[in-house]
Amino acid sequence: MEIDFKHKQTAHCENGVISNLLTYNGFKISEPMAFGLGSGIFFVYLPFLKVNYAPGFSFRPQPGLIFKRMSKRLGIKIKRQKFRNPEAAKKALDKKLSNHIPVGLQVGVFNLTYFPDDYRFHFNAHNLVVYGKNGDTYLISDPVMENITTLSSKELETVRFAKGVYAPKGQMYYPIEIPKEIDFEKAIKTAIRATCRDMLAPVPIVGVKGIRMVAKSIKKWPKKIGTKKTNHYLGQIVRMQEEIGTGGGGFRFIYGAFLQEASEILKNEELRKLSKEITDIGDLWRDFAIDASRLYKNRSIEFDGYNKVADKLLVIANKEEDFYKKLKKAI
């Protein structure tokens, strides 16, 4: 069984699944619009939570929250199911496919056989679409891949029931109702206000304040925990920023594209100007990642390298604070 499903590569898995699933169901929406309406930009620093022997850093909201927020703001109803039993999960998936319903899945990355080895690590919040089955082989549309791919029944079961943080528990989801009339203006304004509220939150570890706290911590780490551990922590930041769910610079580029679309819908020229500003901030995030990676790979020739990358992060925090204040005012 194979559904006539159009695969389209995107920058981020959850946005891509949203866009591709809804497009199949007759509601065409771009990746940037899905991301922006889901208030996908976020930051939190969790020094008390260790992930891979380093503090927790997240550049995205909780897995599934982008889709949940976007759906609520547009009035789209999504059916979600989790399973304790792999056989029950398989039967439920096969039933949907037999009814020509492509299904989104949350899976673990580590055992995705079509991923390059360098990208296979323990991260359980990846998203993909299953759109068919031939014999014992499932047809996969993974939005971060250029082309469609496949997984055997056993391979799919393994990634659907990966263990650890954000264990997917066989989760599958798909739209069941899309309203005929949608108030995009209201949804966009609500989403932008929520993003500004998150990133300007008066909490030391969240949003702009969280970014600033990380920058100040980087300056202290070499003396406090040593360069070896500091390098490991920097590596964790860069991995969370650039590899897990796109993160830092990539999310800023997507958000800039969202603001461009939003400016046309709202007929708001200020949003177009701000889209350029957040894109420029995205470039600064990429520069920070390059400099930080040189440090933790011991390829930097900078004598005071840790202070310099920390200062770059402080500049980013200040620019983002200014950006979100102007964005909030613009709508």
Secondary structure as UniProt FT lines:
FT   HELIX           13..24
FT   TURN            25..26
FT   HELIX           31..37
FT   TURN            38..39
FT   STRAND          44..51
FT   TURN            52..53
FT   STRAND          54..58
FT   TURN            63..64
FT   HELIX           65..74
FT   STRAND          77..81
FT   HELIX           86..98
FT   TURN            99..100
FT   STRAND          103..107
FT   TURN            110..111
FT   TURN            113..114
FT   HELIX           117..119
FT   STRAND          126..134
FT   TURN            135..136
FT   STRAND          137..141
FT   TURN            143..144
FT   STRAND          149..152
FT   HELIX           153..160
FT   TURN            165..166
FT   TURN            169..170
FT   STRAND          172..177
FT   HELIX           184..199
FT   TURN            204..205
FT   HELIX           207..225
FT   HELIX           227..242
FT   HELIX           248..266
FT   HELIX           269..296
FT   TURN            297..298
FT   TURN            303..304
FT   HELIX           305..330
//
